[in-house]
Amino acid sequence: MPGEKDEKTEPPTPKRRTEARRRGQVARSQDLSAAVMLLGGLLGLKFLGPRIWERLLEVMRSAHVVGGDMTSVDELVPWVNSVAVAVMKDLVPFMLVLMVAGLAALYAQTGWLITWETMIPKLDKLNPINGVKRIFSLRSLMTALTNIGKVIVVSAVAYLTLSGSAKEIICALTLGFRGVFALEAMLVARLGFRLAAVLLILALLDFAYQRYQHERDLKMTKEEVKDEMRSMEGDPVVKRRRREVQLKLAMQRLRKDVPGADVIVTNPTHLSIAIRYDADTMVAPKVVAKGADYLAIRIRQIAQEHGIPIVERKALARLMYDDVEVGQYVPEKFYQAIAEILAYVYELAGRSVAAREGLVGAY
């Protein structure tokens, strides 16, 4: 069908995922980080809040008592420094809780990721036409509708929480300062935890949607997949040409080396090993050529053209093909079998008794 090649129907390849991650393009929900930080902050206040409150009361009492006795800035600065140090000792653990909560939420979504490419300015983002397209895109509409839904849900939770505590709020008129403050703290904590729970659920749904959107954005067309496979594994035309060149070079070596062999040991159809032995110049027989399948057939053809004996030894051919490379001497474990084959070949060729005796003596 027309345009089918432009449809992104293929799942992203590992390479595409890696490149997207390097650019900072990952599935991430900002709402999830905010919800986790809100929940972490509320838990931090639950356990650390009383201590922070007591510290602030001490500061106010100290300011009330000491403030009237101070007559100069030189006396005020040391007191401010001591108060700041004391307050920070209680605030730092709370801030650490917020920081850990935020980092944990971010790590759970993206893992360990540091990239600077998102900070590089891109000219296409400054294009007003692209900006207008982003504003009036389907994704922007979905984001706006989602945010409106979140506001409605959060408002409903806040209304239900406060309306359910209406009697307590009305009775606060009869309470003293500490009672009013305790009631306010209780209402804030109740509302905060409920909002945090609702926001966490909404954030998890948003994260699931962001992952779905991310996967859809990373999808590839069939042509993109083919192009990537070609770039990773090489162009098929180039690979075929390379194989042709390698085969041509192998054939040239066979035409050069096989004619100098004394015998060809075969499998009989799949493997061929060309062996040469000269008692005067060589310490042992040497494999001058070997090949499988088509090359094995070509070795036998060249051997027939030059009248070189072909001997079928299935087990020997398989072992030598796996253990002995071209240009290597035959290992000692094959001496006996090769000696018998060469002796048989020498008999067929009618070589001199001295040559045969020299062969047997070498083993």
N, C-alpha and C positions, 0 to 999 in steps of 0.2 A: 504494500500500500504506500502511496506517496506520503512522505514525511515520517515514515515508520522509523527510519534511521535516526531521526532527531528526538524520538521519544525516550525519555529516561526510564527505562524499564529494568535495567540490570542493577543488582546490588553493588555497592562500592567495593573496590578491591582493597587489599591491605595497604597498597602504596597510596591510594587516594586518601584513605583514612589517616595515614601517617602525615601526609602533606597538609591535610586540613588541620590536624592537631598542631603541627608546627606553626601554622598561621594563627593559632589561637581559636580556630573554628571548632568548638566543642559544644555539646549539649549542656546547658547550664540555666538554672532558674534563679534569678535574683531574689524572687519572693521566698524561695526556700532558705537562702542564707539569712534573709531578714527575719523569717519566722523562727529559725533556730537561735539566732542571736537574741530575739525577744524572749524566747523561752529560757535560754541560758541566763539572761539578765534577771528575769523574774526569780529563777531558782537561786541566783547569786544574792538577790535582795532578801530572799526568804531566810538564808543562812547567815549572810553577812550584814543584812540591813540593821538589825538591832545594835550591832557593834558600831556601825557608821553613825546611827542616830545618837547613841550615847556620846560618841566623839564630838558630834556637832553641838550637842547640849553643853558639853564641857567647854567648847570654844566660846559659845555665847555667854556662859557664866563667867569665864575668864575675861572676856571683853568687857562685861559689865563691871567686874570688880577692879580690873587693872586699868581700864580706860580712864577712869577719873584721876588716877595717880600719875599718869604720863604727862610730861610737860614739854617734851621735845621729840623730834623725829629720831634722834639717836637712841632713845629709849624704846620707840615703837618698832624699829626695824628688827632687833633681836627677837622681840615677842612674836612678830609676824612670821619670821623664819621658823621659830620653834613650833608655832601652830601649823604652818604649812607642812612641815615634816611629819608631825603627828597625824594630820588628816590624810596625807598621802600614804602612810603606812596601812591605813584601813581601806583607802580607795584603790590602791594598786591591785590587791587580790581580786576585787570586783572587776576591774578593767581587764585583768588577765582572763577571768571567766568569759567575758565578752569576746576577747580576742581568740581564745581557744575554740569557743562555739562557732565563731565565724569561719575560722580556718578549717575546723572539722567539717562543716557543711560544704565548704568549697572543695575540700579534698575528696569527700564522698561523691561529689558530682564529676569532677574532672581528673582526680588523681593528682600526682605531682607534675605540674606543668608550669614552666617559666618560658615566656616568649616575649620578644620585643617587637615583633612585626605589627602587633595591634597599635603600637605607638607611632608607627611610621605614617605620616600624613599621605592620604591618597587623593589625587586630584578629582577622581570621579565622584567623591563625596561632596565636593564643592560645586558640582554641576547642578544648577537650579532645576533643570528638567528632571534629572534623576531624583532630586529631593522631592519634587511634586509627585513623581511616580510612587515613591515610597510612602508618602503621606496618604495617597488615595488608593493604595494597594489593598488587596484582600487580606494580607497579613496585618496591616495596620488596623483595618476594620475589626478583625478578630481580636486584636490586642485591646482596642477600645471597648468592645463589648465585654471582654473578660474583666477589664478593670472596673467597669460599671457593675458587673455582677459581684465582684469582690466588695465594692463599697456597700452594695445592698445587703450582702450577707453580714458584713461586719457591723453595719448599722442595726440590723435586726438583732444580732447577738448582744450589742450594747444596750439596746432598748429593753430586751427581755431581762437582762441582768439587773439593770437599774430599776425597772418597774417591779421586779420581784423583791427588791429591797426598799420599796417606797416607805413601808412602815418604819423600818430602821432609820431611814433618813429623816422622817418627820420627828421621831423620838430624839434625834440628835439635838433638838432645841433645848432639851432639858439636861444635857450632859455638859460637863466642864470641858476645859481645853484638852486635857489628856483623853477624855472619853471621845470627844469629836475627832481628835487626831487618830485614835485607835480605830474608830469606825471608818474614817476615810482610808486608812491603810488597808483595812479588811476589804472594803469595796474595791479599791484599786487592785489589790491582789486577786480577788475573785474575778473581776472583769478582765484583768490582764491574762490570767491563765486560760480563761475561756476563749478570749480572742487569740491567744497564742496557739491553742489547740485547733481552732477553726482555720487560722491562717496556715498552720502546718499542713492540714489536710488539703487546703486549696493549693499550697505550694507544691505538694507531692503530685497533685493532678497536673499542675503547670509544668513540673519537671518531666512527667510522662509525655505531655504534649510536645515539649521542647525536644525530647529525644526522638519522637516521631517525626517532627519537622526537620530535625538535623539529618536523620536517615534519608528522608525524602530529598533534601537538598544535595546530599552526597551521591544520590543515584546517578548512574551513567548510562549513556546510550550504547548500543551495540558497537558502534564505530569507535567510541572512546575506549571501550574495553579492548578492541582489536589493536588500536594504536598503542595502548599501554603494553599489551603483550608483545607487540613488535619491538617496542623500545626496550623492554626488559630482556627478551630472549633473542632479539635480533630479527631483522627482516627475513621472512621466509625465502625471498629471492636470493638475498645475500647468503643465507645459510646453505641453500641448495648449490649456489655457485661455489661456496667454500668446500662443500663435500665433493663436488665435481673436480675441483683442483686437487684435493687430497687424494681422490681416487686416481687421477691422472699421474700424480707423483708416485703413488704406490705401484701403478702399472709399469712406470718407467724403471723403478727399482727391481721389479720382478723380471723384466726383460733383460736387465743387466746382470742380476745375481743368479737367477735360476739356471741359466746355461752352464755355469761353473760347478753345479752340484753333482754329486756322485749318485744320489738316490733320493726319491721322493717317498716319504712315509705318509700314508693316507688313512682316513677314518672309516669308510673310503670316499664319501661324497661331501662331507661337511668341512673337513679339515685336511690341510696339506702342509707338510714340513719338508723343506729342502735341506739336505745334509751334505756337507763336503768334508773330505778327509784326504790329507797329503802327509804320508808318513815321514817325509823328509823335512817338512817345514812346520808341521802342526803337532802340538802335544796331545791333541784329542780331536775328535770330529766336531765340527762347528755347524750351527744352524745359520744358513745364509739367507733363508726366506721362509715365511710362513703366512698362512692366510686361512680365512674361514669363508664358507659359502661361495660367493662369486669369485673372490680372490683364490680360493682353493681350486676352483675349476680352472681358472686362468693359469695357475701354477702347473697343473697337470697338462694343460694344452701346450704350454711352452716346453715342458719336459718331453712330451711326445714329439714335438717338432725337432728337438735336439737329440732324440734317442736316449733319454735318461730313464733308467728303470723306475717303475712305480711299484711300491710294495705296500700291501694293505696290512696294517697292524692297528686295529681299532683302539685298544687300551693304551698302547704306546703313544699313538698320535695324540690322544686326549691329554695324557700326562705331560708330554713334551710341550704341547701347545700352551698349557697353563703354567709350566715351570721354567721354560727356556725362552729367552728373548732372542730376537734376530741379532746375530753378531756374537753371541755367547757360545762358549764351548759346552758340549754336552756334559751334564753332571755325571759323577762316577756311578750313581745308581742305575744309569742307563747303559753303561759300558757293554755289559754282556749282550743285551738285546741288539744294540747298534753293531757290535762286532759280528754277530750272526748274520745280520742283514747285509753288512758290507761284504762279508765273506761270500754270501750267496750272490751278491751283485758282481763281485770280482770273478766268480766262476762263470757267470753268464757272459761277462765281457771278455773272458779269456785272458785275464791279466797274468802276469808272470808269477811263478811260485814265490819268488823273492818278495814281491809286493804283498802277497797274502801272508807270508811268514812275518813280515814287518808289522802288518796289522795285528796279527794275533799276539806278537811279542809286546806290542804297546799296551795290551790289556792284561 
